[in-house]
Every structure is written in C-alpha cells, then in structure tokens.
Amino acid sequence: MENLVVIDLGSNSVRMTITEVHDDGTTKVVAQEKDMVRLSEDMGPEKILQDDAMTRTIEAMKKFVKTFKSLPNVHLHAVATAATRQAKNQSEFLTNLKDATGVEVKVISGEQEAYYDYLGVTNTLPVVNAVIMDTGGASIELIFMLQRRIQNLISIPMGSVSLTETYLDPEHITAPALFKLTTAMDRLYNDIWWLDKARNLPIVALGGSNRTLAKIERRRAKTPHFENIHGFRMSTDQVNRVFSTVIGADLTERKEIPGLSKDRADIIVGGMVPIVNLMRFLDSDRITFSQSGLREGVLYERLHEMKR
C-alpha cells in the first residue's frame, strides 16, 4: 500500500489530497486540506512574488508536511502552477520553500496543468464532448474534447486574482470596469481559433470561482450537502441569475451571499466573468461542475504508472 500525497500549489490556494493506493488498485482518500494563501497577490506586471504571499504559502506547506510526515510509504507529488510559473523570482521562492519544508515542488507548464484537468474529469464524469474550463487565480485552462479525446488545449496567463487587480475595484463593481473586463475576455476568445469548432458544446467547470456558481445556486435551492457539486448541472438562466446577484452586490454584501466564501468575495466577479463570457461565446446551454481536476489527474496518472 502507498500513501500518495498530491500538493497543488496554486495562485490563490494551496491544496493537498492524501490517497491510500492499495495493491489491488483500489483507492481511498484519507485527508484533504486547503489554505487560501493568495500567492499571486500584487505580483503586478513585473511578475514578482511578494514576501507576505510567499510566507503565507510556506507556512501552509509546513502544516501539510505535519499531516503526512508520519505516514508509511509516502509518494509525494507536489506541483506549482501559474503564479510560480510566471514569477521572475521563482527560483528564490522554491529554494526557500524547500529549505523550510523539505518539499521539492515541480513547476508544471500550463499545458500539463490542462492535461491533468482532463484526466481528472474524464476518469470521474461520463462526459463525451465538451469544453473543460479551469479558472484559477492567475491562469485559465481550456480543453476542447470530442469523443473523450483532446482536440486542442490552451493555458491563458490570467485568472480571478490577476483579472480583479487589472480591471476591478473589489469594493464596488462599476459598469465601465465590468464592460472593459468582459470586452477583454471576448477579444481573447475570438483569438482562440479552435473555439469556433466547440460552438454549442456544454462546459465542464473546475476551479474555486466556477464551483462557487454551483454552491450559490445549491444554497439558494436549499439543496442538502450543497458543497457536493460533482456532476451538478446549471442552465444558462441559472448561471446568469447567480452572476447578476454577485455583480449587483458590493464587497460587504457579497460576503453575506450564501455559498460564497468570504475569502473569495473580493475576487469572485473577476473569477466568474471568464465562464459567463465563455457560455455566451459558445452559445452553450449548460455547465457541468467537476470537483476532480489537477490532483485527481495526478492520481490517475500514478495509477496508470503502477499498472504498467
């Protein structure tokens, strides 16, 4: 039996999943932890990780290490995504992180991140044709899939944190600022030539900002276990209703919306605009939500390695 520890060092949060992988190929998740570290905060156009953000991240990683260090037969797979990928002081940060925690983190490309998302989705949901969208703090991954096979994929170096810092005042969302942001997203999608071939396909959504859409809707409908959104679907009308509620509220009011984490209230508009615009661009009639993404993709890759 192996304890597979997967750490996803993201731009907004750091997450860890520990899975027991048994000799017969069966698995059991034994621990999941998350810390909202906002690593990409104030990176600016210079793409420099800030001291406070790096300190928060290192402290979170120390807590993760305490969780798994006493476990037997640990196989550790720690990856860093957009914020670290883009950072000019990446080497300094990763060195300090290893010195403080003993964890060596691998920086993966946006394309590798998208591939792990694809593995996580296709191994846990019966989707055949779709556009998979993962909106993170500093990047967006899009995967165009037909007959469960990747046709095209792309990683866009912007996300909920960076879009908010570039376009929006979190305290109060103004119409001109929202218009500038939605226009920028429309132009971006127009430049991705293969999205035209994905018209009318459903979207499979990953990432904290996208999942918040489902959590708000499920809380509104008083759905039991509202956080269990894997496989949950929302129509265009439902998405638009939730988005309208979010953009119509100031920061204080957003913090009180059921289903919306207070830690995410300041960046949620910047996080939702990409998927709302993509639904319109593709003329898609529904979103299916996935709780399986990068960490689960790493798990399925590991299971494949062990079978070989």
C-alpha positions as CSV (number, residue, x, y, z in Angstrom):
1,M,0.0,0.0,0.0
2,E,1.2,3.5,-0.9
3,N,0.2,6.9,0.5
4,L,0.0,9.2,-2.5
5,V,0.4,12.8,-1.4
6,V,-0.5,15.3,-4.1
7,I,0.0,19.0,-3.4
8,D,-1.3,21.7,-5.8
9,L,0.5,25.0,-5.1
10,G,-1.9,27.3,-6.9
11,S,-2.2,31.0,-7.4
12,N,-5.0,31.5,-4.9
13,S,-5.0,28.4,-2.7
14,V,-2.7,25.5,-1.7
15,R,-4.4,22.2,-1.6
16,M,-3.4,18.7,-0.6
17,T,-5.0,15.3,-1.1
18,I,-3.7,12.1,0.5
19,T,-4.9,8.9,-1.1
20,E,-4.3,5.3,0.0
21,V,-3.4,3.3,-3.1
22,H,-3.8,-0.4,-2.3
23,D,-2.0,-3.3,-4.1
24,D,-5.2,-4.3,-5.8
25,G,-5.6,-0.9,-7.4
26,T,-8.4,0.4,-5.1
27,T,-8.0,3.8,-3.6
28,K,-9.3,5.7,-0.5
29,V,-9.0,9.4,0.1
30,V,-7.8,9.8,3.8
31,A,-7.1,13.5,4.0
32,Q,-7.8,16.7,2.2
33,E,-6.5,20.1,3.3
34,K,-6.7,23.6,1.8
35,D,-5.3,27.0,2.7
36,M,-6.2,30.3,0.9
37,V,-2.7,31.8,0.6
38,R,-3.3,34.2,-2.4
39,L,0.2,33.6,-3.7
40,S,-0.3,35.7,-6.8
41,E,-1.4,38.8,-4.8
42,D,0.2,42.0,-6.0
43,M,2.6,40.3,-8.5
44,G,1.9,43.2,-10.9
45,P,3.2,43.4,-14.4
46,E,6.7,42.7,-13.1
47,K,5.5,39.2,-12.1
48,I,7.3,39.3,-8.7
49,L,6.0,37.1,-5.9
50,Q,5.6,39.2,-2.8
51,D,7.2,38.4,0.6
52,D,3.9,38.2,2.5
53,A,2.4,35.9,-0.1
54,M,5.5,33.6,-0.1
55,T,5.5,33.5,3.7
56,R,1.8,32.5,3.8
57,T,2.4,29.8,1.3
58,I,5.4,28.4,3.1
59,E,3.5,28.3,6.4
60,A,0.7,26.4,4.8
61,M,3.1,23.9,3.4
62,K,4.6,23.4,6.8
63,K,1.1,22.4,8.1
64,F,0.7,20.0,5.2
65,V,4.1,18.3,6.0
66,K,3.0,17.7,9.6
67,T,0.0,15.8,8.3
68,F,1.8,13.3,6.1
69,K,5.3,13.1,7.6
70,S,4.5,10.2,9.9
71,L,2.7,8.1,7.3
72,P,4.3,5.0,5.9
73,N,5.4,4.6,2.2
74,V,4.7,8.1,1.1
75,H,4.9,9.0,-2.6
76,L,4.9,12.8,-2.7
77,H,4.0,14.7,-5.9
78,A,4.0,18.5,-5.4
79,V,3.3,20.8,-8.3
80,A,3.2,24.6,-8.7
81,T,1.0,26.3,-11.3
82,A,0.5,29.8,-12.8
83,A,1.8,32.2,-10.1
84,T,5.0,30.3,-9.6
85,R,5.3,29.5,-13.3
86,Q,5.1,33.2,-14.2
87,A,7.3,34.5,-11.3
88,K,10.6,36.1,-12.1
89,N,11.8,35.2,-8.5
90,Q,10.6,31.6,-8.9
91,S,14.0,30.0,-8.1
92,E,14.4,32.0,-4.9
93,F,10.8,31.1,-3.8
94,L,11.2,27.4,-4.5
95,T,14.6,27.3,-2.7
96,N,13.2,29.0,0.4
97,L,10.2,26.6,0.3
98,K,12.4,23.5,0.2
99,D,14.7,24.8,2.9
100,A,11.7,25.5,5.2
101,T,9.7,22.4,4.5
102,G,11.9,19.8,2.8
103,V,9.4,19.7,-0.1
104,E,10.7,19.9,-3.6
105,V,8.0,21.4,-5.8
106,K,7.9,20.9,-9.6
107,V,6.7,23.8,-11.7
108,I,4.4,22.4,-14.5
109,S,3.5,24.0,-17.7
110,G,0.0,25.4,-18.4
111,E,-0.4,22.6,-21.0
112,Q,0.5,19.9,-18.4
113,E,-2.0,21.5,-15.9
114,A,-4.7,21.3,-18.6
115,Y,-3.9,17.7,-19.2
116,Y,-4.2,16.8,-15.5
117,D,-7.6,18.6,-15.5
118,Y,-8.6,16.4,-18.5
119,L,-7.6,13.2,-16.7
120,G,-9.4,14.2,-13.5
121,V,-12.6,15.0,-15.4
122,T,-12.7,12.1,-17.8
123,N,-12.0,9.5,-15.1
124,T,-14.8,10.7,-12.9
125,L,-17.6,12.1,-15.1
126,P,-19.3,10.5,-18.2
127,V,-18.7,13.5,-20.5
128,V,-18.0,12.8,-24.1
129,N,-18.0,16.1,-26.0
130,A,-17.3,19.3,-24.0
131,V,-15.1,22.3,-23.3
132,I,-13.3,21.8,-19.9
133,M,-12.6,25.1,-18.2
134,D,-10.4,25.5,-15.1
135,T,-10.3,29.1,-13.7
136,G,-7.6,29.7,-11.2
137,G,-6.1,32.7,-9.5
138,A,-3.6,33.5,-12.3
139,S,-4.5,31.2,-15.2
140,I,-7.4,29.7,-17.2
141,E,-7.1,26.3,-18.8
142,L,-9.4,25.4,-21.7
143,I,-9.6,21.9,-23.2
144,F,-11.7,21.1,-26.3
145,M,-12.7,17.5,-26.1
146,L,-14.6,15.3,-28.7
147,Q,-15.4,11.6,-28.1
148,R,-13.4,11.9,-24.8
149,R,-10.2,12.8,-26.7
150,I,-8.4,16.1,-26.5
151,Q,-8.6,18.1,-29.7
152,N,-7.0,21.3,-28.5
153,L,-6.0,22.9,-25.2
154,I,-4.6,26.2,-24.0
155,S,-3.4,27.9,-20.8
156,I,-4.2,31.6,-20.6
157,P,-2.0,33.6,-18.1
158,M,-4.8,35.4,-16.3
159,G,-7.3,34.4,-13.6
160,S,-9.5,35.6,-10.8
161,V,-6.8,37.4,-8.9
162,S,-5.0,39.0,-11.8
163,L,-8.2,40.0,-13.6
164,T,-9.5,41.6,-10.5
165,E,-6.3,43.5,-9.9
166,T,-6.2,44.7,-13.5
167,Y,-9.8,45.7,-14.1
168,L,-11.9,45.9,-10.9
169,D,-12.4,47.6,-7.6
170,P,-13.4,44.8,-5.3
171,E,-15.3,47.2,-3.0
172,H,-17.8,48.2,-5.7
173,I,-18.1,46.8,-9.3
174,T,-18.8,49.6,-11.7
175,A,-20.4,49.2,-15.1
176,P,-17.4,50.7,-17.0
177,A,-15.0,48.4,-15.3
178,L,-17.1,45.4,-15.9
179,F,-17.5,46.4,-19.5
180,K,-13.8,46.6,-20.0
181,L,-13.2,43.2,-18.5
182,T,-16.0,41.5,-20.5
183,T,-14.7,43.1,-23.7
184,A,-11.2,41.9,-23.0
185,M,-12.4,38.3,-22.5
186,D,-14.5,38.5,-25.7
187,R,-11.4,39.6,-27.6
188,L,-9.3,36.8,-26.0
189,Y,-11.8,34.1,-27.0
190,N,-12.0,35.5,-30.6
191,D,-8.3,34.9,-30.8
192,I,-8.5,31.2,-29.9
193,W,-9.3,29.9,-33.4
194,W,-10.4,26.4,-32.4
195,L,-13.1,27.6,-30.0
196,D,-15.3,28.1,-33.1
197,K,-15.4,24.4,-33.5
198,A,-16.7,24.0,-30.0
199,R,-19.9,26.0,-30.5
200,N,-22.9,24.7,-28.7
201,L,-21.0,22.2,-26.6
202,P,-21.5,22.1,-22.8
203,I,-18.9,23.4,-20.4
204,V,-17.3,21.3,-17.7
205,A,-16.2,23.7,-15.0
206,L,-13.4,23.4,-12.4
207,G,-11.7,25.9,-10.1
208,G,-12.9,27.7,-7.0
209,S,-14.6,30.6,-8.7
210,N,-16.5,28.4,-11.1
211,R,-17.6,26.0,-8.4
212,T,-18.9,28.9,-6.4
213,L,-21.6,29.4,-9.0
214,A,-22.9,25.9,-8.2
215,K,-22.6,26.4,-4.4
216,I,-24.6,29.6,-4.5
217,E,-27.3,28.0,-6.7
218,R,-27.5,25.0,-4.4
219,R,-27.7,27.1,-1.3
220,R,-30.5,29.2,-2.9
221,A,-32.4,26.0,-3.7
222,K,-31.8,24.7,-0.2
223,T,-30.1,21.6,-1.6
224,P,-28.8,19.2,1.1
225,H,-24.9,18.9,1.2
226,F,-24.7,21.9,-1.1
227,E,-20.9,21.6,-1.4
228,N,-21.1,18.2,-3.1
229,I,-21.3,19.6,-6.6
230,H,-19.5,16.9,-8.6
231,G,-21.7,16.3,-11.7
232,F,-24.2,19.1,-10.8
233,R,-25.6,21.0,-13.8
234,M,-26.7,24.6,-14.2
235,S,-28.5,26.1,-17.2
236,T,-27.7,29.4,-18.8
237,D,-30.6,31.1,-17.0
238,Q,-29.4,29.8,-13.6
239,V,-25.8,31.0,-14.2
240,N,-27.0,34.4,-15.3
241,R,-29.2,34.7,-12.2
242,V,-26.4,33.9,-9.9
243,F,-23.9,36.2,-11.7
244,S,-26.4,39.1,-11.6
245,T,-26.7,38.7,-7.9
246,V,-23.0,38.7,-7.4
247,I,-22.2,41.8,-9.6
248,G,-25.1,43.7,-8.1
249,A,-23.6,43.5,-4.6
250,D,-20.8,45.5,-3.0
251,L,-18.0,43.7,-1.2
252,T,-19.8,43.7,2.2
253,E,-22.9,42.3,0.6
254,R,-21.0,39.7,-1.4
255,K,-19.5,38.3,1.8
256,E,-23.1,37.6,3.0
257,I,-24.2,35.6,-0.1
258,P,-24.9,32.0,1.0
259,G,-22.5,29.6,-0.7
260,L,-19.8,32.3,-1.4
261,S,-16.8,32.1,0.8
262,K,-15.8,35.3,2.5
263,D,-12.2,34.7,1.5
264,R,-13.2,34.7,-2.2
265,A,-15.7,37.6,-2.1
266,D,-13.2,40.2,-3.3
267,I,-12.1,38.2,-6.4
268,I,-15.3,36.4,-7.3
269,V,-16.5,38.8,-10.0
270,G,-13.1,38.6,-11.8
271,G,-13.4,34.8,-11.4
272,M,-16.9,34.4,-12.8
273,V,-16.6,36.7,-15.8
274,P,-14.5,34.2,-17.9
275,I,-17.0,31.4,-17.7
276,V,-20.1,33.6,-18.1
277,N,-18.5,35.1,-21.3
278,L,-17.5,31.6,-22.5
279,M,-21.1,30.4,-22.2
280,R,-22.2,33.3,-24.4
281,F,-19.3,32.9,-26.8
282,L,-20.0,29.2,-27.3
283,D,-23.8,29.6,-27.1
284,S,-23.6,26.8,-24.5
285,D,-26.8,25.9,-22.7
286,R,-25.4,24.3,-19.6
287,I,-22.4,23.8,-17.3
288,T,-21.5,20.6,-15.5
289,F,-19.3,21.0,-12.4
290,S,-16.4,18.8,-11.5
291,Q,-14.6,18.5,-8.2
292,S,-12.0,16.4,-9.9
293,G,-9.1,18.3,-11.5
294,L,-5.4,18.5,-11.3
295,R,-4.8,16.5,-8.1
296,E,-7.1,13.7,-9.3
297,G,-5.4,13.8,-12.6
298,V,-2.0,13.2,-10.9
299,L,-3.7,10.3,-9.1
300,Y,-4.9,8.6,-12.3
301,E,-1.5,9.2,-13.9
302,R,0.1,7.4,-10.9
303,L,-2.4,4.5,-11.1
304,H,-1.5,4.1,-14.8
305,E,2.2,4.0,-13.9
306,M,1.7,1.4,-11.2
307,K,-0.3,-0.8,-13.6
308,R,2.5,-0.7,-16.1
